[in-house]
């Protein structure tokens, strides 16, 4: 895998972000990254990219800048727990973003429900506007004998997240463009 650097947004997420932030007290932060070499194509590649983002302050600056000390006084970031999983998120990626934007997700939503087909399609078209992409998500570790895996939200690597049921770390990769995106979503509940 190649070298990772932050870059300007490849397309506008302003409308999506405004809708997500209006619904149910969500916070939403993201960063586009350019690869000098091959962009992440597998869960292992995405895990490696995330490890770099966590380790290099310039790469996780977007989280530090959007941090709000609601439950923790200071922004902290730490290495990802070894058992956490990056998995393909074929429909989950679009469904989470569409539900958040439509105010169907989160503790304060009046109507909790999965996104409908047209809402999901809107997200697919938005992220597909620059080409085919692969979507991934970060999930907790599930090793039964591991004490860390038995803790709630053991996949959350920073105080940017609030550690509630409505926390997501999502990724997309456009291999033909050597482009990668990381998005973080948390409810303030």
C-alpha positions as CSV (number, residue, x, y, z in Angstrom):
1,X,0.0,0.0,0.0
2,X,1.2,3.5,-0.7
3,X,1.8,6.7,1.3
4,X,-1.3,8.4,2.7
5,X,-1.8,12.2,2.7
6,X,-4.8,14.4,3.4
7,X,-6.4,16.1,0.5
8,X,-9.3,18.3,-0.3
9,X,-12.8,16.9,-0.6
10,X,-13.2,15.0,-3.9
11,X,-16.9,16.1,-4.0
12,X,-19.1,18.1,-1.7
13,X,-20.5,16.5,1.4
14,X,-22.0,19.8,2.6
15,X,-25.6,18.9,2.0
16,X,-25.3,15.5,3.6
17,X,-23.4,16.8,6.5
18,X,-26.0,19.6,7.2
19,X,-28.8,17.0,7.1
20,X,-26.9,14.6,9.4
21,X,-26.0,17.3,11.9
22,X,-29.7,18.6,12.0
23,X,-31.0,15.1,12.8
24,X,-30.8,13.7,16.3
25,X,-27.8,15.6,17.6
26,X,-25.3,13.8,15.4
27,X,-21.7,14.9,15.0
28,X,-20.2,14.0,11.6
29,X,-16.5,14.5,10.6
30,X,-14.6,13.2,7.6
31,X,-11.4,13.4,5.7
32,X,-10.4,12.5,2.2
33,X,-6.9,11.0,1.7
34,X,-4.8,10.6,-1.4
35,X,-2.6,7.6,-1.8
36,X,0.7,7.6,-3.6
37,X,0.3,4.0,-4.7
38,X,-2.5,1.6,-4.3
39,X,-5.5,2.7,-2.3
40,X,-7.0,0.3,0.2
41,X,-8.8,-2.6,-1.4
42,X,-9.3,-5.1,1.4
43,X,-10.2,-5.0,5.1
44,X,-6.5,-5.5,5.9
45,X,-5.5,-2.5,3.8
46,X,-8.2,-0.4,5.4
47,X,-7.0,-1.5,8.9
48,X,-3.4,-0.5,7.9
49,X,-4.6,2.9,6.6
50,X,-6.6,3.4,9.9
51,X,-3.5,2.5,11.9
52,X,-1.6,5.3,10.0
53,X,-4.4,7.8,10.5
54,X,-4.4,7.1,14.3
55,X,-0.6,7.2,14.6
56,X,0.1,10.4,12.5
57,X,-1.3,13.6,14.0
58,X,-1.6,15.4,10.6
59,X,-3.9,12.5,9.4
60,X,-6.3,12.6,12.3
61,X,-6.3,16.4,12.6
62,X,-9.9,16.5,11.3
63,X,-11.0,14.6,14.4
64,X,-9.0,16.8,16.8
65,X,-10.4,20.0,15.2
66,X,-14.0,18.8,15.5
67,X,-13.7,17.4,19.0
68,X,-16.2,18.6,21.6
69,X,-15.4,17.9,25.2
70,X,-18.9,16.7,26.2
71,X,-17.9,13.5,28.0
72,X,-14.1,13.8,28.0
73,X,-12.1,16.9,28.8
74,X,-9.4,16.3,26.3
75,X,-9.0,14.8,22.8
76,X,-7.3,11.4,23.1
77,X,-6.4,8.9,20.4
78,X,-4.9,5.5,20.9
79,X,-3.9,2.5,18.9
80,X,-6.7,0.4,17.7
81,X,-7.4,-2.7,19.8
82,X,-5.8,-5.7,18.1
83,X,-9.1,-7.7,17.7
84,X,-11.2,-4.9,16.2
85,X,-12.4,-5.7,12.8
86,X,-12.6,-3.8,9.6
87,X,-15.3,-5.5,7.4
88,X,-16.9,-4.8,4.1
89,X,-20.0,-2.7,4.5
90,X,-21.8,-3.2,1.2
91,X,-25.2,-1.9,2.3
92,X,-24.5,-0.9,5.9
93,X,-22.4,2.1,4.8
94,X,-25.1,3.7,2.7
95,X,-27.9,2.7,5.1
96,X,-26.2,4.3,8.1
97,X,-25.5,7.6,6.3
98,X,-29.0,7.7,4.7
99,X,-30.7,7.0,8.0
100,X,-28.7,9.6,9.8
101,X,-29.4,12.2,7.1
102,X,-33.1,11.3,7.2
103,X,-33.4,11.5,11.0
104,X,-34.1,7.8,11.3
105,X,-31.1,7.0,13.4
106,X,-30.0,8.0,16.9
107,X,-31.4,8.4,20.4
108,X,-33.3,11.6,19.5
109,X,-34.9,10.4,16.3
110,X,-38.7,10.4,16.3
111,X,-38.8,7.5,13.9
112,X,-36.1,4.8,14.1
113,X,-36.1,2.8,10.9
114,X,-33.8,1.6,8.2
115,X,-33.3,3.8,5.2
116,X,-35.6,3.2,2.3
117,X,-34.3,2.3,-1.2
118,X,-34.4,5.9,-2.5
119,X,-32.5,7.2,0.5
120,X,-29.8,4.5,0.1
121,X,-29.6,5.2,-3.6
122,X,-29.0,8.9,-2.9
123,X,-25.9,8.0,-0.9
124,X,-24.7,5.5,-3.5
125,X,-25.0,8.2,-6.2
126,X,-23.2,10.8,-4.0
127,X,-20.2,8.5,-3.3
128,X,-20.3,7.0,-6.7
129,X,-20.1,10.4,-8.5
130,X,-16.4,10.0,-8.9
131,X,-16.4,6.2,-9.7
132,X,-16.9,2.8,-8.2
133,X,-16.1,2.6,-4.5
134,X,-15.7,-0.1,-1.9
135,X,-17.2,0.6,1.6
136,X,-16.0,-0.7,4.9
137,X,-16.8,-0.2,8.6
138,X,-15.0,-0.7,11.9
139,X,-16.6,-3.1,14.3
140,X,-15.7,-4.2,17.9
141,X,-13.5,-7.2,18.6
142,X,-15.3,-10.4,19.5
143,X,-12.6,-12.7,21.1
144,X,-14.4,-14.3,24.0
145,X,-11.3,-14.8,26.2
146,X,-10.1,-11.2,25.7
147,X,-11.0,-8.8,28.5
148,X,-10.9,-5.8,26.2
149,X,-13.3,-7.4,23.7
150,X,-15.8,-7.8,26.5
151,X,-16.0,-4.1,27.1
152,X,-18.7,-2.0,25.3
153,X,-17.5,-0.3,22.1
154,X,-14.0,-1.6,22.3
155,X,-13.4,-0.5,18.7
156,X,-13.6,3.2,19.6
157,X,-10.0,4.5,19.4
158,X,-10.6,8.2,20.4
159,X,-12.6,10.4,22.7
160,X,-14.0,12.0,19.6
161,X,-16.6,9.3,19.8
162,X,-19.0,9.4,22.8
163,X,-19.1,5.6,23.3
164,X,-22.9,5.3,22.8
165,X,-24.9,2.9,20.7
166,X,-24.8,5.4,17.8
167,X,-21.1,5.4,16.9
168,X,-19.7,4.6,13.5
169,X,-16.4,4.7,11.8
170,X,-16.9,4.2,8.0
171,X,-14.5,4.1,5.1
172,X,-14.7,4.2,1.3
173,X,-12.0,3.5,-1.2
174,X,-11.8,4.4,-4.9
175,X,-8.9,2.3,-6.1
176,X,-8.9,3.7,-9.7
177,X,-8.4,7.2,-8.2
178,X,-6.0,6.2,-5.4
179,X,-8.5,7.9,-3.1
180,X,-9.7,7.0,0.4
181,X,-12.3,8.5,2.7
182,X,-12.8,8.1,6.5
183,X,-16.1,9.3,8.1
184,X,-17.0,9.3,11.8
185,X,-20.5,9.6,13.2
186,X,-21.6,9.9,16.8
187,X,-24.8,10.8,18.5
188,X,-24.5,13.1,21.5
189,X,-26.7,10.9,23.7
